[in-house]
Amino acid sequence: MFHAIAEHYLPALEGLGIPLGDATILAKDWASLFALTRELRGFGTPVVGPGARPYRRSRIFALLAEQLCGAVVDPHPETNRQLERALFHAIQDVTGQVRLDIFTHAGRVVLIRLLREARRLAANPGALNWLDAMSQATGEILRQAEYVDREQAGMFYASAQEMKADMRRQKVDTANLTIEDLGLFASPTRALRLSTIHYAKGREYDAVALIGLRKGSFPYYKTDDVEAEKRLFYVGVTRPRKLLMYVAEADRWGNPPSPFLGPEGVNAL
């Protein structure tokens, strides 16, 4: 599957001038996407989707760090709103308190301080150094604003160390990890998105690669409702505006391509 994407889909995107942010890879279920996400990330392709983060999303500092990095490298009209939400949830995770005053003038002053510090620290290359310094600065800025106490402030630095440990376990090339890599999850329009067909309902992309198109998987060999599977397939094939690619990768059972496909493409709609 990875070779089909790397050797055919990605070059086709480049040939047609389609940005990664306008393309997607769709599967029936999330489980089908995890391994592919890791392979594409190792290949150097910016990706968002299941398994794309090289650390656990639940880490206290993770989402706030991503939003701060995104605001530094790719600011957009939604930046402040996303930062407010990330800060609100981070403080709630640390303190167990709901601080709605994050969304007031006082909260915006704190956000401005965080953003200024994030930009200043970004002058030095390297995402890991930035994580260390910015997590400490975040704790101190929030302590001074009386959102957290001294012990709680230290939890942001501890969270950054957990993120780094996650990345080492994932064998991420941390020496070359950049702030842009972390900010990617705050600005996913610059990355190739991996998603399920169901989640893609109501969305359109310039290019779509549909994976897992094997008999036994699509339709599922135990299904009692082939028509429902056919409708889901229809959703997938109607998402792209310019390019549609089918991937019917081999499996250990030797299943042929999905019966929904024929020699000329879509067969049974």
PyMOL commands that set and color helices and strands:
alter all, ss='L'
color gray80, all
select helices_A, chain A and resi 2-16+20-22+31-43+62-73+79-95+100-103+105-121+127-144+150-169+174-176+179-183+188-190+226-237
alter helices_A, ss='H'
color red, helices_A
select strands_A, chain A and resi 23-27+47-48+192-196+205-210+240-246+261-262+265-266
alter strands_A, ss='S'
color yellow, strands_A
deselect
rebuild
show_as cartoon
